[in-house]
Amino acid sequence: MGCPYAHGVENHSLPRTAAFFDLDKTVIAKSSTLTFSKSFYQGGLINRRAVLRTAYAQFVFLAGGADHDQMERMRKYLSALCRGWNVQQVREIVAETLHDLIDPIIYDEAATLIEEHHTAGRDVVIVSTSGAEVVEPIGELLGADRVVATRMVVGGDGCFTGEVEYYAYGPTKAEAIRELAESEGYDLARCYAYSDSVTDVPMLESVGHPHAVNPDRALRREALARDWPILDFHRPVRLKQRFPAFAVPPRPALVAAAAIGAAAATAGLVWYASRRRAPAA
């Protein structure tokens, strides 16, 4: 794509900078966690009815027609759905199906932009409402340096309790970015951020170079009013097609940002199986 907004090479005498990316409908073409519903069904975590319900949720998500109340109801449903799931089993299912499910839906434009930011010397941070068990492997696949994601409480039996440790949504994303900037020395005035959802306006406002990507109607209005660049990503391309010699990167390829500071206390209701958004990712 050669995005004109990722120009310049970092001057290493200046404070460090980063590019913060929402995930769903910004870097990938679908909801990251809903994409795994069939795999979770095959692994025995959910039943056929739940598969159909998550398929409908994916449709609503992609159509951009879900209002806040609809997303809240789905969030509550999926919060209850994941209670009792074995965390190691979830990680294994994601690892086994990651390339088949996620690789084909990565936007070529987003992958190019990530490369350009790395070439310019900036860290790349994925900031998603989806759960860490899904987001971390995707971040690794994309070559991200850090990940901020929702974290569920895990009981002594190794299963999700249905409670949230840290919910990465709306203002808490911005809080996490500010705390990362403090700990990593990022100059937020020179940082970049990308999202498709109006719920991520606090994240976009926190950097000097905000961008709306495939924006929902509300974010498009905000972007136009604030003169933020609007980008259109629409070409999903397998990484293998972009890089013929592509191989799965060795672990650990990224640093998972902890549930840091006050943001960790902003729990509220969890959304594991579609935690990406209400309606953001």
N, C-alpha and C positions, 0 to 999 in steps of 0.2 A: 504493500500500500504506500509506503514512504510517507507516513503522516508528517505534515509540516510542523506539528506542535511538539515533537520530541527532538527538536534541533539542539545542536551544541554539545560539546564534550565538557565534562566536569572539570573545573579548575580546582585541583586538589588542595590549593591553599585556602579555599573557601570551605564553609561548613558543608557537610554531606547533604545529599538530597535523595529523594525516593519518588517512585511512581506507585500510587495506590490504586488497585483495580478491584472493583466489585467483580463478582464471578458470573452469576447467571444472567444470560442475555446481554452481557458485556464482553466477557471473554469466551464463554461457550453459549451455544444457541438455545439451550433448554435449562430447566431447573436441575441443578446437579444431583440433588438427592432423589427427586422423583424419578429421574432417569434410571435409578437402580432398583425400582420397585419390582420389576420382573425377576431380577437376580435375588432380591430378598425373598420373594415368593418361592423360587426354586430352592433356596436355602432353608425353607421352612419357617421363616420369621413372620410372614404374613400370609393370610389366606386369599383366595381368588377374589372375594368381595373387596378386600382392601386394595388389590391390584387394580380393579376396575375403578375404584374411587380415586386412587392416585392418578390413574390415566386421565380421569375427568379433570382432576386438579391441574395436571400438566397442560391440558387443553385450555383451561381457563387462564392459566398463567401465561401461556404463549399468546393467547388472544388479547391479553392485557385488559380483560374485562372484569377482573375481580376487584370489588371495592374492599375497604378496610374491614368491614364486618364479615364479609365472606372469607377473607384471608384469616381473620381471627378465629372463626369457627373451624376452619381447616387446621389451623395451628393447634387448637385444643385437641382435635381428633387425633392428629398425628403425634402429639405429645403423649397421649395415652397409649397409642399404638406401639411406641418403642419401649415402653416400660417392660423390663424383664429380658430385653434382648441381650445376648452375650456379646460383649464388646469385641473380644478376639474374633468371634465368628463374623461380626460385621466387617472388621478390618480385612479378614481373609476374603470375604465375598467381594469387597471393593477392589482389593488387589488383583483378584482373579479376573475381574470383568472390566477393569479400568480402561484398558486400551480398546477393547471392543465397543464400549459404550461412550466413552468421553473423547477419545482421539478423533472420531469422525465429526464431532460437533464443535470443535475449537475453531473460532473465527480466524481465518487467515490474517485479516487486518489486525486483530488483537495480538496474534503471535508475532507479527512483524513489528508492532509497536513495542512489545516487550523486548524484542531483540534490540531495537533502536535505543531504548532507555538503558539497557545494559551496556551497549556500545558507548553511550554517552557517560557511563560511569555511575549511573544511578541504581540504587537498590530497587527491586520490584517486590511489592508486598500485596498479597491477595487478602482482601478484607470481605468476608462473606458471612451471612447469617446462617448458612448451612453448618452442619456439625463438623468438628475437627476430623472425625474418622473418614469423612468424605473429602473435605477440602484439602487436608494435608497431602494426600497422595496426588490430587489434581495439581496442587501447587508445585509438587516435586516434578510432575510430568511437564509442567510449563517452564521449569527452571526458575521459579520464584525464590527469592532470598528469605522471605518471611511470610507467615500466614497468621491472620487474625480470624478466628472462627468461633462459633458457639460451642461451648463445652458442657457436656452433660455430667451429672453426678453419677459415679460408678460405685456400686455397693461392694461389700466385702466378697460377694459371690462372683464378682467380675461382670455383673449385669447392670444395665441402666436402671436407676431408681425411678425415672420419670421426672426428676427434679433437675433444675438447671444450675450450673456453677457460674457460667458467664454467658450472657445473651448478646450477641453481636448484632445489634439492630438500631437503626436511626442514630440518635445522639451518642450511644455507647461506641459506635464505630469511630466517631470524631474524637471521643475521649481516648480511645485506644491509640489513635493516630498521634494525638498530642503527647501521650505518654511515651510512645515509641520514639517520637522526635526528640524528647528530652533524654531518653536513655541512649539513643543512637547518634545524637548530635545532628539530626536533620534540620535544615533550614526550611520550615514549612512555606515560607514566602516564595521559595524557589522549587517547591515540590509540585507534583502533578497528581491528579485524581480523575478517575473514570467511573461512571455509573449510568445505569439506565432508569433508575427509579427516583421519584421525588422524595422518598423517605431517606435517601442518601444526601439530601441537600446539606445537612450539617457536616458530613464528610467532605463534600465538594467545597463548602465555604472555608474549610480549615486550611486549604492550600492556595498557593498563588496562581496555579494553572489548572482550574477545574474544567472538565469536559463532560458533556452529556453524550452518551453512546446509545443509539437505538432508544431514545428517551420515551417514556410514557407521556401521555398528554400533559399532565401536570408539570413534569420536569421540563418538557419542551417549552411550556409557557415561562417557567422560571429562567431557563437558559436564554430565551429570547429577550426577556426583560433585563437580564443581567449581562447580556452580550457574551455569554459563554459559548465556546465553539461546540457545534453539534456534529457528531460523527455517525456515519452509517456503516455498520459492520453487517455483511450479509453473505460472506463466502466461507462456509465451513470447509476446511481442507485438512486431511490427515497429516500428522507430522511426518509420517513416512514419505508422503509426496513432496513435502517441503525439503526434507533432509533425507536423502536415500540411505545414508549411513546411520540414521537415528537408532539409538538403543536406549533402553530404560536406564535412567541415571541411577548410580549406586546410592543407597541410603547412607547417612542422611544428607540430602541435597539442599535442605532448607532448615531454617530455625523457626520453630513454631512459637509465635509470641504467646506468652503466658496470659492468663486472665488477670490483667494488671490493674492495680490501684482501685479507685472508687468504682470503676466500670464493673468490676466483678460483683459488686453488691446490687447492681441494677437488674437483678434476675427477672422476676415476672414469670409468665408462663413459657414453657419450653416449646420449641418446634424442632424435633429431631428429624423426622422423616421428610419434612419440607421446610427445614428451619431457615432456608435461604431467605425468605422474605415474608413480610406482611405489608406490602408486596415487594420488598427490595432484595438481594444477594448479593 
